[in-house]
Amino acid sequence: MALWGNIDSKGSSGTVSLNYSSLTVTGSGTTFGQVGAAATGDVIRFGDTAGVYFGDAVIVDIASTTQLSIASTSNLSGVAIAATTF
């Protein structure tokens, strides 16, 4: 169910956790910022492989292949996103 940006062909697999206070997404088994993966300005869609949808957010900074920052949590459900498979 993972979608990255405006192009369905951008994708990644792994798990992510979101810190709502710091707007930081931490991944495990992710490839943020790599060629063909999520980049600054893309939209990250939070959901899991069971079809649960949490919402979308815009990526504003990529610190590493496992950590990025989002602009806002206003379009997210507010439900804890921790170790969520996507």
N, C-alpha and C positions, 0 to 999 in steps of 0.2 A: 504494500500500500504506500510505500514511500515515493514521494514525488519531490524533485528538487528543481526549483525555478520554473520556468515556463515550458521546459522541454521534458517530455516523458522519458527520454532516453538517458537523462541524468539520474543516476541512482546510486545507492549505497546500501549496505546491509550492516547490521551490528546492533548495538543497544545504545540508547541515549538517556541521559538524565538532565533535567532542567532545574536550575536554581532560579526561582521566580524573583528573588530579591536582587540578585546581581545580573540577571538576564543572560546567564552563562549556560551553554549547552556543553556537556561533557559526554564524549562518546567512547565506546569500546569496540574495536574492530571497524572503525570508520576511516574515511579518507577525505575529510574536509580539506578543501583548497587544492587538491590534486587535479590534474588534467581529467576532464570528464566527470568530476564530482562537484559537490556544492561549492559555490563561490560567493563572494561579497555581492550583495544586491539580489541574490536568488531568494526565493521563498522556500522555507523549509516547512513541510507538512508533517505534523506530528500525528502518528497513528501506529497501530500495532498490527501484527500479522493476523490477529483474530478479527480485524475489521473495525476496531474501536478508533474513532477519530477524535483528536483533542483540539485541532485547529491549526492555523498557519501563522508564520512569523517571517519577517524579513531579516536576512543575515546582514549584519553591519560590520563585522570584523571576524577574521579567522586567525586565531592565535597559533594553531597547529593542526595536524591531521585528526586530532581527537578533541579539540576545544574551539568553540566559536561563540560569538555574542549575537543576540537578536535585538531588534529595535524596541519591541514592546511585547507585552503578554496580553494586550487587550483583545486579541482575536483568538485566545486560547480558552479552554473550558474552565481553567482554574484547578482542575483535578491534578494531583501530584503526578508528574511524569518522571519516573525513576526506573532505571534499568528496563526501559520499554523497548522491546524488539521491533525494528521497523524494516 
